[in-house]
Amino acid sequence: MKKIKSALLSILVALFFLGSSAIYIVDERQQAILFQLGEVIDVKTSPGLYFKIPIAQNVRFFEKRILTMDSEEPERFITSEKKNVLVDLFVKWHIVDVKQYYVSVRGDEALAQTRLQQTINSSLRDEFGNRTVHDVVSGERDLIMEIMRQKADVDARKIGVEVVDVRLKRVDLPQEVSESVYRRMEAERKRVANELRSTGFAESEKIRADADRQREIIMAEAYREAQKTMGEGDSQATAIYAEAFEKNPEFYDFYRSLEAYKQSFKNKGDMMVLEPTSDFFKYLKNPSGNGK
């Protein structure tokens, strides 16, 4: 009885493993190829539960998601100016024909990336060889990436792969070239700065000279106006004095003498040497001024 139970248990275990080996699951991130005795007999690209013949058939799974090929080291290319540039890039790709992919590169991702790398490097040499450093760095960078994507995609279709995108992460000059370029840029900036300083100095001198000229003109005009005003004032004063003299000559003479006294004895240290009988003192001796 024990032997029968043991035999039944063994049969059940064998049937379980046999049944489990007859089922395989393809999820949404995968696609699969069904082989029979080493030959491709079916391709599964939709997710689901599938059956196969145990032992006689086997399944191999492949990525359905977009994969990334990133260059480990920057590649060196030559521009139309015969200058070396270092290019760092990455490629986005995915399998669109899994059977062709398996037939072409035996389903080896490394072989597929090597094929893509060779195609892209060849395209880069052609494109960079027809363009200047400025073009590849900024001027036509987007155009270069699109051309590379198209060329790489044409070749990639032959191995069942689609190139989704090609991006240039960095385009640099080699160290020795960069230092030379930086020195030239520095010299050019210094030259421009010196020119600007010279131009600025010349302009400042021009502005300063113009300001001085304007100042001299304004001062001359102001002096002229002042002299004119003073002359007009003196003329009016003379006219007023003359009119007063005509009306009352004696009062005018008295007033002028008082002004003369005021100006003559304005300071304590002033000294005059005159004869006491001089007419200058006639109003000091007698306010009437008649000398009596």
Secondary structure, 3 states (H helix, E strand, C coil): CHHHHHHHHHHHHHHHHHHHHCEEEECCCEEEEEEECCEEEEEECCCEEEECCCCCEEEEEEECCCEEEECCCCEEEECCCCCEEEEEEEEEEEECCHHHHHHHHCCCHHHHHHHHHHHHHHHHHHHHHCCCHHHHHHHCHHHHHHHHHHHHHHHHHHHCEEEEEEEEEEEECCHHHHHHHHHHHHHHHHHHHHHHHHHHHHHHHHHHHHHHHHHHHHHHHHHHHHHHHHHHHHHHHHHHHHHHHHHCHHHHHHHHHHHHHHHHCCCCCCCCCCCCCCHHHHHHHCCCCCCC
